[in-house]
């Protein structure tokens, strides 16, 4: 099942399927973090910002940007 990163449950692992390319600035922000299709991520929390782990690093994004990252569970 493919869904936005922000829809995962805390503790749930998923693989990045795609990143919405509609907004170039948002795409640049995500790519700058080193998040690429095929990467494994784990959702840490959903509020007040979306926090997820990528390897040993944790990132915080606003929900709008986290919606643009599609993951497969």
Order of alpha helices (4+ residues) and beta strands (2+ residues): beta-beta-alpha-beta-beta-beta-alpha-beta
